Amino acid sequence: MSELKRSLGFWGATGIGIGAIIGTGIFVLIGVASGIAGPAVILSFIIAGFVALLTGLSTAELASFIHESGGSYIYTTKAFGAFPGFVVGWMKSFDYIVGASAVSVGFAAYFTYFVGIPATTGTLVIVATVWPLVLMLLNVKGIQEASWTNNLLVALKILALLIFIFVGATALLASGNYSNYHPFFPRGFSGVMSGAAIIFFAFIGFNTIAVMAEEVKNPEKNVPRAILFAFAVCTIIYIGVSLVAVGIVNWEALGSSSAPLEFALKNITDNIFILQFVAVSALFATTSVIMASIMGGSRALFAMARQGVLPKVLSTISRQSVPVFTILLSGFIISGIVLVTDGNLDWLASLFNFGTLLTFFFINLSLLRLRKLMPDAKRSFRVPLYPYTPVFAMISCVILAFYLNANAVITAVFFLVIGIVVYYLNKRGKAG
């Protein structure tokens, strides 16, 4: 069986997790969600974060005793068999690819803003199509090179968000004007939930750490710790950013901006260094998410190919110890989706979130099943308040799914049907 090399320590795994989490969700979609929920987008962040955390806890336990590459695909396969595992793995791969397409559009929005060219749909699509192909080539060079690049980008974007929180909070407190927080619920509680369904996109990259468990040193300890630490860091930063953003600028104005954090800062400072640094950091942030998505998506496809549910050629490992064909496939499909959807960010985010909610549902269901099937497996981490935590996580995923874009859900189901056809064609080919 083809095996990947264990090259990542705790900080490398954590960096990939943070890199996958912090990106378009906070730099771009905070504007979209604010336009839906108003100042109550703060609650949208808390609700989305809580739902994601429940599954993060289940993922941490599963990763503490299952160390193969593949994450949710491997968990579901061990719990329920090959076909359910394929369904989850297919949707997870789809998630990474669609998510990276959405983030590429976010990158393009800040890129055009930063270099001062018109942000026409055509320009955004061109930039969002080319950039994933560049990052795909960097991933092909090897996991160490990709990890070092990712860690640098992570450090820069965390610094930018901390600067945003500090500058914004200082200006807000100095002015004593908190009128932007009123009315707090302009769209009611349904607006809060719709905002949470969109902003859920901002929390879900932690699963990439589990998908890459086979490349992490001492995975039984480092993977669960990296998942929870990355999640904690991002949640604290997100709540701080949302509190400040809707306090310093009107929520409707924030919702109409394609570069909301930069727009918010312009209302309180004309310091060109701060404004440019935040804009550049948005480019770093979105780039690191695309990098992490290519890593995760390629490993999910690789894991399925290695198990024989996708063509075996996709399990090929290069001399750089990376799954080269699945990396190339992921990069080209990411760019292709941007072209086909014409860079519709709201639509892409809803499409991505449906697949993720389905995947999260099965992660929690797999935990319940594997507690019975593998009771003696050595677990370095156990979910608190079991079984209530995974059960409530599944219920929460179902509830959030009802607030997603209906067309995106239909498209995701269509893609799922394609996956089922691929599965049976591959199975028939092997039988022949």
N, C-alpha and C positions, 0 to 999 in steps of 0.2 A: 504493500500500500504506500502511495506517495505521502511523504511527511514533510511538513514545513519546519523551518529552523526556529528554535526558541531564542530570539534576539532581544526581546523587550523586557525591561525590568518594571518595577512598580511605577516609576515616574514616566517612563515611556508609554505604558498602558494608560495611565491617567491622562497624559497629554493627548493621546489619541481620543480618549473619551471626551475631554473638554473641547478638543478640536472639532469633534463631530457634533457636539451640543450647541456651542455658541457660534451663531452665524446669522443667516437670513432671519431666523425667528426673532432675534432681538434687534438687529440692525434695520430690518425692513418690515417684517410682519407686525411689529409693535404698532406701526402706523395703521395697518389694515385692521388689527384687532381693536385699537382705540376708536377708530371710526365706527365700529360695530357696538362696542360696549360703553364708550365714553370713559370718564375717569374710573369707573368700576372695572376697567381693564386690569387694575391692580388685583382684584379678586379673581379675574380670569386667569392671571398668572398663577395665583395660589391654588386654584382648583385644578388647573392643568398639571401643575407641578405635583400636587398630591396624588392625582391619578397615576402619573408616570412613576412616582416614588414607589407606589404599591407594587408595580411590576418590576421596578428596579430591585426591590428586596427579594422577590421570587427569582429573578435572574441571578442575583448574587449567590443565593443558595444553590441553584442548579450548577452554576459555574464553579462552585467550590468542590464538586465531585465529578463533573463531566468536563474534561479538558480538551476535547477535540475541537477543531475548527468547524464553525457552522452555526453556533449559537442556537436560536430558536428552532432551526431545522433539526439539529441533532437531538434537542430535548424532546421535540414532538415525535420524532422517529422512534426514540427509545421508549416513549410512553405509549404510543398508539400504532406504530408500524410505519411502513414505507410510504403508503399513499397520503395519509394525513400529514406526515412529515414533509413530503414533497409540496403539498399545498401551502404549508406555512413557509417553507424555504423559498418557494417560487414568489410568494407575495413579499417576503422579506427582501429578496433580491430586487424585485420590482420597486419596493420602497426606497432602497438605497439609490437606485437609478433615477426614479422620479424626483426624489428629494434633492439629489445633486443637480437635476435639471432646474428645479425651483431656485436653488441657491445660486446657480449660474446666472439666472436672471437678476437676482439680488446683487451679485457681483457687478453685472453689467450696468445696473442703475447707478451704483456708486462710482464706477469707473468713468462713465460719461460725465457725471457730476464733477468728479475730481479733475479730469483733463479739460473740461469746459467745452464739450461738444454737445450738440442737441440730442436729447434722449428720445429720439424717435423710435418707433417699434422696430424698424429695420435695423437701426444701429444696435439696439439692445439685443436683438436676436443674433446678429453677427458676432458680437463680443461673447455672448453667452454660449455660442456654438463652438467657438475656437478655443476658449480657455480650458474646458474639460479635456480637450485633446492634448494640450500642453501638459497638464497635470497627470494625465494617463501615462505619458512618456516618462515622467519622473517616477511614477510608481513602478514602472517596468525595471528601472535601474536597481531596485532593491528596497527591502523594508527599512533598513537602517537609514538610508538616505532620505526616504519619505518621512520616517519618524523624526529625524533631526530637523528637517524643514518644518514639519508640523509643530514641533515643540517651540521653535522660534516664533512662529505665527501665533501660537496660543499665548505666549508671554506678552506679545505686543497688543493683542486684542483685549486681554484682561486689563492691561495697563490703561488702554483707551477707555474702557467702560468705567474703571475706577475714577479716572479723570472726569468723565461725564457726570458721575454721581457727585463727586466732590464740588465741582464748579457749579452744577445745577442746584445742589442742596444749599450751598453757600449763598447763591443769588436769591433763592427762594426765601430762606430765613432772613436775609438782610432786608428784603422788600416787605416782608410781613403780609404779602398779598396772596391769599389762598383761594381766590375766587374761581380759579380754573377747576377746582375740585367740585364745584356746584353747577348744575345738579349732578349728584354722584351716579344716579341710575337713569340717564336720559332715555335708554331703550329698555328699561325694566330688567328683570332677572333673565329673561330669554336672551337679551343682548349679552349679558355676562357669560351665559353658557355658550352662545354662538362664538363669542370672543375666545373662550377657553378651547373650543373645538379647533379654532384656527391656530391659536398660540401653542397648542399641544405640540405642534411641529417643533417648537423651540426647545423641547426637553428630551427628545427621544434618542439622541445620539449615543447614550451610554451603552446601548446594546451592542455597539461596535466592538467594545472591549471583549464581550463574551464571544462574539463571532470570531475574534482573532485569538482566542484562548490558547490555541496550539502554538502560537508564536510568542507566548509570554513565559518568562522564567518563573518557577515556583507558582504555577497557576492556581493551585488550591487556596493559596493565601492572597496572592497579588491581584487576581481578577476580581474577587468580591470587594476587596479594599479599594481598588481603583474605581470600580463602578460607583460605590457609595461616596467616595471622596470627590470624584468628578461631579456627581450629582449635587452634592452639598455646596460646592464652590459656585456652580452655575446658578442654583436656585437663589442663593443669597444675593448674587450680583443682579439677577433678573428682577427680583422684587425691588431692589434699590433703584435700578434704572426706570422701572415703570412708575414708581412713586414720584421720582423727580420729573420724568418726561411729561406726565399729564398735569403736573403742578406748574411748570414754567411756560406751557403753551396750551392754547385751547384745543380740546380733543378733536373737534371737527377739522381744524387746520392740520393737526398732526396726522389725522386719517387720510388727508388728501396729498400728503408728501411721499415721494418715492425714496427720499433719504431722510427719514423722520428724526433721527438723532442729531444729524447735522443741522436740520431745520430748527429743532428745539434750541440748540446751543446758540444759533444766530440771534435768538431773541434776548439773550442775556450777556453775550460777549462778542466783541469784535476782534479778539485775539486771534490773529491769523494762524499762529502756531497750533493752538488748541483745535481750531476748526479743521485745519488741514490734517492734523494727526488723527483725529477721529474719523475723517473721511478715508484716509489711508488705511487705518485699522479696520474699517469695514471691509476693505479689499482683502486684508490679511485674514479676517474672520471668515468671510465667505470662501476664500481660497482653501483654508484649512478644513472646512466642512466638505468641500468637494473632494479634497484629498482623502479624508477619512471615509467618505461615502464610496469612493472607488476601491479603497482597501476592503471595506466591509462587504460591498456588493460582490466583488470578485471572489472573496473567500466563501461567501454563501453559495455562489454558483460552483466554485471549486469543490466544496463539501458534497454537494449533490452529485456532481460528476464522479467523485471518488466512490460514492455509494452506489453508482450505476444507474441513477434515475435520470441523469442527463448524459449525453454522449461522452464517452471516456476521454476523448481528446482534450476536453476542457479541464481535466485533472493534471495536465502536463505542468511540471515545475521547471523553470529555467535554471541556468547556471547561477543566477543571482538569488536562487531559492525563493522565487515568487511564482504564483500561478499566472503565467504570462498571457495565455489565451483568454482567460476570464477577465483579466485587467483590460486587455484591448477591447473585448466585447463590451464591457461596462462603459468604457470611455466613449466608444462610438455610439452606443445606444443613448447615453446621456445627451450628447450633442444632437442626435436625431430627434429626440423628444422635444427639445427646445424648438427645433424647426417646425415640427408637426403642430405643436400647440401654440406657435407664434408667441411664446414667452408669457402666457397668461398665468401670473403668479398665484392669484387667489385660487384658481382652478387646480393648479399643480399642487398647492398646499393641501387642499381638501382631498385630492386623489391620494397623495402620500399618507395622509392621516388615516384614511379608511384602511389601507393595507396594514399600517402600524397597529391600529386598534385590533384588527383581526389577529395579527401576530401576538400582541400582548395578551389577548384573551387565551390563546393556546399556550403561551408560556406559563400562565397561572394554572391552567387546566393540567398541563404536564407536571407541574410541581405536585399537585394533588395526587395524580396518578403514580408518580415515581416515589412518593412517600410510602405507598403501599407495595409497589413492585420492588423497590430497592431500599428497604428500611434499614439495612445494615451498612449502607455505603457511608464512608467516612466524610462527614460534612464539616468544614471549618467555619461555616456560617449557617445559621438557621433563621428562617423568617419568624419574627416576633408575632404573637397573637395568632398563630396557626390554629385552625384553617380559615379563620375569619378574614385575615389579610388577603390571601389570594381570591377568596370568594367575592369580597367587596371589590377587588380590583377588576374582576370579570364583569360585575354589574356596572361599574363605572365606565368601562370601555363600551358597553352596549348603549348606555345613556348618551355618552358623547357622540357616538356614531350617528344618532338621530339628528344632530345639529350640523352635520356636514352637507356640503353642496351635493344635491341629488344627482346631477349630471356626472360629477366626479365618481360617485358611488357606482353608477351604472357602468362607467368606463372601467373601473377597477374590477367589477364582476366580469366584464367582457374579457379583460386580461387574464383573470382566473380561469375562465373557460378555455382560453388559448393554452394556458399551462397544462390543464388536464389533457387536452388533445396531444400536446408534446409528450407528456408522461406516457400515454398509452401507445403512441407511435414508437417511442424509444423502447418501450417494453416489448412491443411486437417485433421490432428490429432485432433485439437481442434473442428473442425466441426463435426467429427465423435463422 
